[in-house]
Amino acid sequence: MGESSMGAVVPAADKAELKGDDALAFAMAEKELLCPICMQIIKDAFLTACGHSFCYMCIATHLENKSDCPCCAEFLTPSQLFPNFLLDKLLKKKSAHQLSKTASPVEQFRQSLEQVQNDLHYIKEDLNAVERHRIELYRARDRCSVKLQMLSDDPVGMRSRSSSMDKNISGVLCNSCSIQGGVNSANFQYKKDEGNVQVNPLGTQSKDASLSGPTSQHISQSGLAVVRKKRVHAQFNDLQEFYLQKRRRMINHLENQEKKDKAIVTREGYSSGLADFQSVLSTFTRYSRLRVIAELRHGDLFHAANIVSSIEFDRDDELFATAGVSRRIKVFDFSTVVNEPTDVHCPVVEMATRSKLSCLSWNKFTKNHIASSDYEGIVTIWDVTTRQSVMEYEEHEKRAWSVDFSKTEPSMLVSGSDDCKVKVWCTKQEASVLNIDMKANICCVKFNPESSKCVAVGSADHHIHYYDLRKPCHPLHVFSGHKKTVSYVKFLSNNELASASTDSTLRLWDVNENLPVRTFRGHTNEKNFVGLTGNNEFLACGSETNEVFVYHKAISKPATWHRFGSPDVEDSEEDAGSYFISAVCWKSESPTMLAANSRGTIKVLVLAA
């Protein structure tokens, strides 16, 4: 749990202890899956009113002779039996996994061939859907051409008729514009041999040069289309995997719905998975680089300890706060930083602290309140208006790495520490309201954005523990996959959770389905806290190569990255390789982000074409 010369090092757990714990946990999990009556893996799981699960046939047979629970002897009748859907789902996945391991090569080949045939069927359906949209585009273009021609012939007499025509074609045009965005991104070209008409990535163009716009615009648009095409080709395998994954899940979802409701009628060739893929294709190809629009220094010019440990926007994205080893919280006005370039940007608020700071979190309701966690284990709530602390919590026995305000309950916040404890606080009380003891150092905690009852915890045991605070004895889910300490967790939505680890990967998880979604590789992170942030479409993190990396959540490789340059030649010659990105933060619903490095340099970056 030491500290390097540059800053805090991510804590790690003992490997031997972890292996022993994992083996014990696995053995206990296997035992829990056995029916207490037949001592076999539970089939068709049913839950009793007293909370025990059995095979349906086993418990039904038992209740024909007795009226009690075989486990606790509580009074029990058949009317107190309920299907255990979650356990049944987990058992089916487990049996399918075991079957795939024990299946013969011929059986495995048959399953693979069946999957390929299904995928080809999906592709054929979606190609037909794209063809229908293409025809709609042609028709909309033809109607627009007729309208323009009529207006040019009789601009006065056509005004009344043009208004009614607008109503007829507006719906088609709105749809065609959204479709065209996805089609343009992939650089698809469709030709109509009969009429020698072509729709190209530049959009629908008339043969009349007067209606086609300036030639320079064509050239720039054509160049942009070429760049987008190269981007698609470079990530083709990941895009293909995402498309097939979406399509398969959608088919499974529809099949389950049809089983429950026979009245559901599916539209031939229609797939919301195709719409999702179009959206991903459009957003992924829209950006190719990170552009610097502002830069400032966080620390004092003559102060070596300038590492920015945390950087966060406030509720309205008007202010952002920074904190780190300089023992100061600095609050900047974002618009001033961006719109008034200057060599030195002064904070609008600055507050001194007793210890080095590890994390910040703005209150999502009370705009002037911000929470901090520090190296002495103290969690503090500050009022940036008065520049004074409102509340201090000193229950953690070691360094507190993370703190987070709930988005749905403004009085609740959670913290995690090297003392292996997660503590939940209420701003109306002086002591913690809940304590969760864990076996390894806690590096990060985060509330679900739509629930103050659910918290994700990343720790040095390499796992993410997802808790329902109403039942804190055991986590709802434990997400396994990282090979080293989990340093950050961030929610992209109420069901999408991203995590970062010192194994140089990011991972995306579905907390509702308890499933891994994707692993992201490209940056370097082996010992330091390098930051993690996300919005609806993109993830961003730092790297120990002094670079910021941006990933689209559907693509496992970086979409783009930006390298921080050394501020002067002497530093560059001395030890430029020792600097790393230490904090990142997206501006809500925006392609703009903040990034800071261990030198104390902060940049405002924006995704650009």
Residue pairs with C-beta under 8 A, 6 or more apart in sequence:
1 9
1 11
1 398
1 399
1 418
1 441
2 9
3 9
4 527
4 528
6 307
6 528
6 578
6 579
6 580
6 598
7 307
7 309
7 325
7 528
7 529
7 582
7 598
8 309
8 325
8 358
8 375
8 528
8 529
9 527
9 528
10 443
10 460
10 485
10 487
10 502
10 527
10 528
10 529
11 401
11 418
11 441
11 443
11 460
11 485
12 460
12 484
12 485
12 502
13 439
13 440
13 441
13 459
13 460
13 461
13 462
13 485
17 439
18 440
18 461
18 462
21 439
21 461
33 41
33 42
33 91
33 94
34 40
34 41
34 42
35 41
35 42
35 43
35 53
35 54
35 55
35 58
36 52
36 54
36 70
36 71
37 54
37 55
37 58
37 59
37 62
37 70
38 55
38 58
40 55
41 91
41 94
41 95
42 53
42 54
42 55
42 87
42 91
43 55
43 56
43 57
43 91
44 55
44 56
44 57
44 88
45 53
45 54
45 55
45 56
45 83
45 84
45 87
45 88
45 91
46 53
46 54
46 55
46 56
46 59
46 81
46 82
46 83
46 84
47 53
47 81
47 82
47 83
47 84
47 87
48 54
48 59
48 69
48 74
48 76
48 80
48 81
48 82
49 74
49 76
49 80
49 82
50 69
50 71
50 72
50 74
50 76
52 69
52 70
52 71
52 72
53 84
53 87
54 62
54 70
56 81
59 70
59 81
60 78
60 81
62 70
63 76
63 77
63 78
63 81
67 75
67 76
67 77
68 74
68 75
68 76
69 76
100 108
100 111
103 111
118 248
118 251
119 244
119 247
119 248
122 244
122 247
122 248
122 251
122 271
125 268
125 269
125 271
126 247
126 269
126 271
126 274
128 269
129 269
129 270
129 271
129 274
130 183
130 188
130 274
132 269
133 175
133 176
133 179
134 190
134 199
136 172
136 175
136 176
136 179
137 176
137 179
137 180
137 199
137 204
138 192
138 197
138 199
138 204
139 172
140 169
140 172
140 173
140 176
140 204
141 199
141 204
143 165
143 168
143 169
143 172
144 169
144 173
144 204
145 206
147 158
147 162
147 165
147 169
148 206
148 211
150 158
150 161
150 162
151 158
151 162
178 278
179 278
180 203
181 278
181 282
182 277
182 278
182 279
182 281
182 282
183 201
184 201
184 202
184 203
184 225
184 228
185 228
185 232
185 281
185 282
185 284
185 285
185 286
186 228
186 229
186 232
186 281
186 285
187 201
187 225
187 226
187 228
187 229
187 232
188 201
189 198
189 199
189 200
189 201
190 198
190 199
191 197
191 198
192 198
201 221
201 222
201 225
201 228
201 229
202 218
202 221
202 222
202 225
205 211
205 212
206 212
212 218
224 609
227 288
227 609
228 285
231 284
231 285
231 288
232 239
232 281
232 285
235 284
235 555
235 557
238 554
238 555
238 556
238 557
239 277
239 280
239 281
239 284
239 554
239 555
242 277
242 280
242 554
242 555
243 273
243 277
246 273
246 276
246 277
247 271
247 273
247 274
249 273
250 271
250 272
250 273
254 264
254 266
257 264
258 264
258 266
280 537
280 552
280 554
283 537
283 552
284 552
284 554
284 555
284 559
286 607
286 609
287 550
287 559
287 560
287 591
287 607
287 608
287 609
288 559
288 560
288 608
288 609
289 560
289 562
289 607
289 608
289 609
290 548
290 550
290 560
290 561
290 562
290 605
290 606
290 607
290 608
291 605
291 606
291 607
291 608
292 562
292 603
292 604
292 605
293 338
293 592
293 604
293 605
293 606
294 337
294 338
294 341
294 603
294 604
295 601
295 602
295 603
295 604
296 332
296 337
296 344
296 345
296 601
296 602
297 306
297 344
297 345
297 567
297 600
297 601
297 602
298 306
298 308
298 322
298 324
298 326
298 330
298 596
298 600
298 601
298 602
299 305
299 306
299 324
299 326
299 600
300 306
300 326
303 326
305 324
305 325
305 326
306 324
306 325
306 326
306 598
306 599
306 600
307 324
307 325
307 326
307 582
307 598
307 600
308 322
308 323
308 324
308 582
308 583
308 596
308 597
308 598
308 600
308 602
309 323
309 324
309 325
309 356
309 357
309 358
309 359
309 529
309 582
309 583
310 321
310 322
310 323
310 324
310 357
310 358
310 359
310 360
310 583
311 320
311 321
311 322
311 323
311 360
311 531
311 583
311 584
311 585
311 594
311 595
311 596
311 602
312 320
312 321
312 360
312 361
312 362
312 370
312 585
313 319
313 320
313 334
313 362
313 585
313 587
313 588
313 594
314 320
314 321
314 362
314 367
314 370
315 362
315 363
315 364
315 365
315 367
316 367
317 334
317 587
317 588
317 590
318 333
318 334
318 335
319 331
319 332
319 333
319 334
319 348
319 384
320 331
320 332
320 334
320 585
320 594
321 329
321 330
321 331
321 332
321 360
321 362
321 370
321 384
322 329
322 330
322 332
322 360
322 583
322 596
322 602
323 329
323 330
323 353
323 357
323 359
323 360
323 372
324 356
324 357
324 582
324 583
324 600
325 356
325 357
326 356
326 600
327 352
327 353
327 354
327 355
327 356
327 357
328 350
328 351
328 352
328 353
329 349
329 350
329 351
329 353
329 357
329 360
329 370
329 372
329 382
330 347
330 349
330 350
331 347
331 348
331 349
331 350
331 384
332 345
332 347
332 348
333 348
334 587
334 604
336 345
336 348
337 345
337 604
338 604
349 384
349 387
350 387
351 382
351 384
351 387
353 372
353 374
353 380
354 374
354 376
354 378
355 374
355 375
355 376
355 378
356 374
356 375
357 372
357 373
357 374
357 375
358 373
358 374
358 375
358 399
358 400
358 401
358 402
359 372
359 373
359 400
359 401
359 402
359 403
360 370
360 371
360 372
360 403
361 370
361 371
361 372
361 403
361 404
361 405
361 413
362 369
362 370
362 371
362 405
363 369
363 370
363 371
363 381
363 405
363 410
364 405
364 406
364 407
364 410
365 410
366 410
368 383
368 384
368 385
369 381
369 382
369 383
369 384
369 390
370 381
370 382
370 384
371 379
371 380
371 381
371 382
371 403
371 404
371 405
371 413
372 379
372 380
372 382
372 403
373 379
373 380
373 400
373 401
373 402
373 403
373 415
373 417
374 380
374 399
374 400
375 399
375 400
376 399
377 394
377 395
377 396
377 397
377 398
377 399
377 400
377 417
377 418
377 419
378 392
378 393
378 394
378 396
378 400
379 392
379 393
379 396
379 400
379 403
379 413
379 415
379 423
379 425
380 389
380 391
380 392
380 393
381 389
381 390
381 391
381 392
381 413
381 427
382 388
382 389
382 390
383 389
383 390
390 427
391 427
391 430
393 415
393 423
393 425
393 430
393 431
393 432
395 423
395 431
395 432
396 415
396 417
396 419
396 421
396 423
397 417
397 419
397 421
398 417
398 418
398 419
399 417
399 418
400 415
400 416
400 417
400 418
401 416
401 417
401 418
401 441
401 442
401 443
401 444
402 415
402 416
402 442
402 443
402 444
402 445
402 446
403 413
403 414
403 415
403 445
404 413
404 414
404 415
404 445
404 446
404 447
405 412
405 413
405 447
406 412
406 413
406 414
406 447
406 452
407 447
407 449
407 450
407 452
408 447
408 449
408 450
408 451
408 452
409 452
410 427
411 426
411 427
411 428
412 424
412 425
412 426
412 427
412 447
412 452
413 424
413 425
413 427
414 422
414 423
414 424
414 425
414 445
414 446
414 447
414 455
415 422
415 423
415 425
415 445
416 422
416 423
416 442
416 443
416 444
416 445
416 457
416 459
417 423
417 441
417 442
418 441
418 442
420 437
420 438
420 439
420 440
420 441
420 442
420 459
421 435
421 436
421 437
421 438
421 442
422 435
422 436
422 438
422 442
422 445
422 455
422 457
422 467
423 432
423 434
423 435
423 436
424 432
424 433
424 434
424 435
424 455
424 469
425 432
425 433
426 433
434 469
434 472
436 457
436 467
436 472
438 457
438 459
438 461
438 465
439 461
440 459
440 460
440 461
441 459
441 460
441 485
442 457
442 458
442 459
443 458
443 459
443 460
443 485
443 486
443 487
443 488
444 457
444 458
444 486
444 487
444 488
444 489
445 455
445 456
445 457
445 458
445 489
446 455
446 456
446 489
446 490
446 491
447 454
447 455
447 491
448 454
448 455
448 456
448 491
448 494
448 511
449 491
449 493
449 494
450 494
451 494
452 469
453 468
453 469
453 470
454 466
454 467
454 468
454 469
454 476
454 511
455 466
455 467
455 469
456 464
456 465
456 466
456 467
456 489
456 491
456 497
456 511
457 464
457 465
457 466
457 467
457 475
457 489
458 464
458 485
458 486
458 487
458 488
458 489
458 499
459 465
459 485
459 486
460 485
460 486
462 480
462 482
462 483
462 484
462 485
462 486
462 501
463 478
463 479
463 480
463 482
463 486
464 478
464 479
464 482
464 486
464 489
464 497
464 499
464 509
465 475
465 477
465 478
465 479
466 475
466 476
466 477
466 478
466 479
466 497
466 511
467 475
467 476
468 476
477 511
477 514
479 497
479 499
479 507
479 509
479 514
479 516
481 507
481 516
481 519
482 499
482 501
482 503
482 505
482 507
483 501
483 503
484 501
484 502
484 503
484 526
485 501
485 502
486 499
486 500
486 501
487 500
487 501
487 502
487 525
487 529
487 530
487 532
488 498
488 499
488 500
488 529
488 531
488 532
488 541
489 497
489 498
489 499
489 500
489 532
490 497
490 498
490 499
490 532
490 533
490 534
491 497
491 498
491 534
492 498
492 508
492 534
492 535
492 536
492 539
492 553
493 536
495 510
495 511
495 512
495 513
496 508
496 509
496 510
496 511
496 517
496 553
497 508
497 509
497 510
497 511
498 506
498 507
498 508
498 509
498 532
498 534
498 539
498 553
499 506
499 507
499 509
499 532
500 506
500 525
500 530
500 532
500 541
501 507
501 525
502 525
502 526
502 527
502 528
503 525
504 521
504 523
504 524
504 525
504 526
505 519
505 520
505 521
506 519
506 520
506 532
506 539
506 541
506 551
507 516
507 517
507 518
507 519
507 520
508 516
508 517
508 518
508 519
508 520
508 539
508 553
509 515
509 516
509 517
510 516
510 517
518 553
518 554
518 556
519 556
520 539
520 551
520 556
520 557
520 558
521 556
521 557
522 549
522 551
522 557
522 558
522 561
523 530
523 541
523 542
523 543
523 545
523 547
523 549
523 558
523 561
524 543
524 544
524 545
525 541
525 542
525 543
525 544
526 544
527 544
528 544
528 580
528 582
528 598
529 582
530 541
530 542
530 543
530 544
530 580
530 581
530 582
531 540
531 541
531 542
531 581
531 582
531 583
531 584
531 585
531 595
531 596
532 539
532 540
532 541
532 584
533 539
533 540
533 541
533 584
533 585
533 586
533 593
534 540
534 553
534 586
535 586
535 588
535 589
535 590
536 589
537 552
537 553
538 550
538 551
538 552
538 553
538 559
538 586
538 607
539 550
539 551
539 552
539 553
540 548
540 549
540 550
540 551
540 584
540 586
540 593
540 595
541 548
541 549
541 551
541 581
541 584
542 548
542 549
542 580
542 581
542 582
542 583
542 584
542 595
542 597
543 549
543 561
543 580
543 581
544 580
544 581
545 563
545 577
545 580
546 563
546 564
546 576
546 577
546 579
546 580
546 581
546 597
547 561
547 562
547 563
547 564
547 581
548 561
548 562
548 564
548 581
548 584
548 593
548 595
548 605
549 558
549 560
549 561
550 558
550 559
550 560
550 561
550 607
551 557
551 558
551 559
552 559
560 607
562 595
562 603
562 605
564 579
564 581
564 595
564 597
564 599
564 601
564 603
565 572
566 572
566 576
566 579
566 599
567 599
567 601
571 599
578 598
579 597
579 598
579 599
580 597
580 598
581 595
581 596
581 597
581 598
582 596
582 597
582 598
583 594
583 595
583 596
584 593
584 594
584 595
584 596
585 593
585 594
585 595
586 592
586 593
587 593
587 594
591 606
591 607
591 608
592 604
592 605
592 606
592 607
593 604
593 605
593 606
594 602
594 603
594 604
594 605
595 602
595 603
595 605
596 602
596 603
